[in-house]
Amino acid sequence: MGHGERGRPSKKLKLAAKDNKSSAVEDENSFYTDEGDDDSRDGEKEGKNRDFSKLELKPDHANRPLWACADGRIFLETFSPLYKQAYDFLIAIAEPVCRPESMHEYNLTPHSLYAAVSVGLETETIIAVLNKLSKTKLPKEMIDFIHASTANYGKVKLVLKKNRYFIESPFPEVLKKLLQDEVIARARIVAENAPGSDGFTISKTAGEMETGHDGLLNEAELAAAAEEKETHAFEIDPAQVENVKQRCLPNALNYPMLEEYDFRNDTVNPDLDMELKPHAQPRPYQEKSLSKMFGNGRARSGIIVLPCGAGKSLVGVSAASRIRKSCLCLATNAVSVDQWAFQFKLWSTIRDDQICRFTSDSKERFRGNAGVVVTTYNMVAFGGKRSEESEKIIEEIRNREWGLLLMDEVHVVPAHMFRKVISLTKSHCKLGLTATLVREDERITDLNFLIGPKLYEANWLDLVKGGFIANVQCAEVWCPMTKEFFAEYLKKENSKKKQALYVMNPNKFRACEFLIRFHEQERGDKIIVFADNLFALTEYAMKLRKPMIYGATSHLERTKILQAFKTSRNVNTIFLSKVGDNSIDIPEANVIIQISSHAGSRRQEAQRLGRILRAKGRLEDRMAGGKEEFNAFFYSLVSTDTQEMYYSTKRQQFLIDQGYSFKVITSLPPPDAGPELSYYHLDEQLALLGKVLIIPLSSNVPRDHRTCSCLQVFCLSGLDCWR
């Protein structure tokens, strides 16, 4: 699960070659040496593994869109007439590696195949459809890998029926094998009048077939997929559910359980009187994502991946409206809590007294037996001392049986503190939402068992072409270091101030100021400037007299600034620290300028781009190739010949894998931009350099910042209010 995940060693070799071009050159040179070392032999072996010239093409290969390789890689031609059906199928069974405009690359992994069987696809169906779409005969290695990976995945389900937990399987021999384990045998509740010598309850269920794939199968294969199946089950003690799930993980019995919630037959938990309003019309890709979750009439736990601005909130509210049980919605910060509460009221018929917010500033409770609570991960996972009122609310949250646990920005869940939330709350169904299923610590695969498999992932460029999200021009602006700043950057004693030096590079400041002036005055755009470095954030904001939001900004003040940015013609630029990376909804913004960032984080780059992805203007104008091809702009300002250039390349990888390209700009500001921009004169640059060199490493925001009486921004001491 997650972008860039590799299920085989060969993929790791490919990554290494990508990330380090010099090592690739060294490997090439090693073929010309006299010494036959292990590395050169490995390289030759790898070369042979990548030689597909002996694959025999099918007679009608031109009509088939896939190239299937023995190492698990699959390439999809996007110009094929069968692209749409093939894409829907591949996204269900494989991990996307990169998706440029003409050719997509995917990789079969154990986790991706686990996700496939979780939405009803069977082993033979996967092989049959792949074989139909492939230009060559399906490699035996790939067929064997699919068989091996799906042998146990999906064979066992954990189902809640009428508030009783059952382990279900169409294979009675699998249930017998599970019951040989002491933990599972002790957890079993034996029914007195159960039929058969095994004591399993037996029921009939209609077979599932993934929507959209039926056109790729013949009548016999369709009949087999839809055939009524006999399901065997035994009941387990609710108190032992977590222990049973743990025993079924791959590192133990290797029968990971799929979780499904039979919410329609749950008569114990009270219903929540809410449904979607008539104007809430999910888009086709939103409907498709929901169909993966509710495909068989039950609610599957799992993860839905949609780009920022593509309507994850409506998907979450729609899921809650279908289940119609109490819902616990978790967000990353208090601003996001307010936005989620607003989205629930916007899209659904929920009453005000049925939804409440639980944050440090707002401690509400819903009336009645069922409702929606919107809070943050921190509020639930916090282990320290709480106020008496907070303690009562958190006890109610922990003791209640939630129908749906809705998790925004689900990529944060694998973090040690956030994953406590999973164990502290009791929920029948878990739905995770994110735009960036990627982490730098490789823990993203933990979500497969903390929450569930990936149910659906949209293709960013397809949504751009459909006019569903903004069409963004990405640019990397190269800013040469001034001679004085670069000299200090190279000094050994300044090693801990390198970031401050390349962020405060006067040429970068001038480029930022030029872009702000151009987009404010020439185009009338709304601009967000991102800076992780708090010293840089305050210096830029002070000099340019713009409002800013960072960690210490109060919730009230953040709300006021964002409201002014959305509605006032006088506030067209705001500065944000990394608190603005996630969950802040600013649909009016259409320009991002990034002056500093968190090292090489791919996730942060994509999340920041997501702040301007909300579709803008009329549909016909925002369609790719329409009246205005690019309607949003993302600038990453980079000081040349510094460590920042390496980080920038690494950060862009996720977006490049989604099909985006970065244009390099080397002439900002233009040569004729003179003293009207800041830091034109040498004495100004030297004064700034002196300030950078004396600032303590642990400094945050200077003490001369105070709250303005207008309550809408941190005003800057000695300067006029920005209003």
Buried (B, 14 or more C-beta within 10 A) or exposed (E): BBBBBBBBEBBEBBBEEEEEEEEBEEBEEBEEEEEEEEEBEEBEEBEEEEEBEEBEEEEEBEEBBBBBBBBBBBBBBBEBEBBEBBBBBBBBBBBBBBBBEEEBBBBBBBBBBBBBBBBBBBBBBBBBBBBBBBBBEBBEEBBEBBBEBBEBBBBBBBBBBEBBBBBBBBEBEBBEBBBEBEBBEEBBEEEEEBEEEBBBBEEEEEBBBBBBBEEBBEEEBBEBBEEEEEBBBBBBBBEBBEBBBEBBBBEEBEBBBBBBBBBEEBEEBBBBEBBBBEEBEBBEBBEBBBBBBBBBEBBBBBBBBBBBBBBBBBBBBBBBBBBBBBBBBBBBBBBBBBBBBBBBBBBBBBBEEBBBBBBEEBBBEBEEEBBBBBBBBBBBBBEEEBEEEBEEBBEEBEEBBBBBBBBBBBBBBBBEEBBBBBEEBBBBBBBBBBBBBBBBEEBBBBBBBBBBBBBBBBBBBBBBBBBBBBBBBBBBBBBBBBEBBBEBBEEEEBEEBBBBBBBBBBBBBBBBBBBBBBBBEEEEBBBBBBBBBBBBBBBBBBBBEBBBBBEEBBBEBBBBBBEBBBEEEEBBBBBBBBBBBBBBBBBBBBBBBBBBBBBBBBBBBBBBBBBBBBBBBEEEEBBEEBEEEEBBBBBBBBBBEBBBBEBBBBBBBBBBBBBBEBEEBEEBBEEEBEEEBBBBEEEEBBEBBEEBEEBEEEEBBBEEBEBBEEEBBBBBEEEEEBE
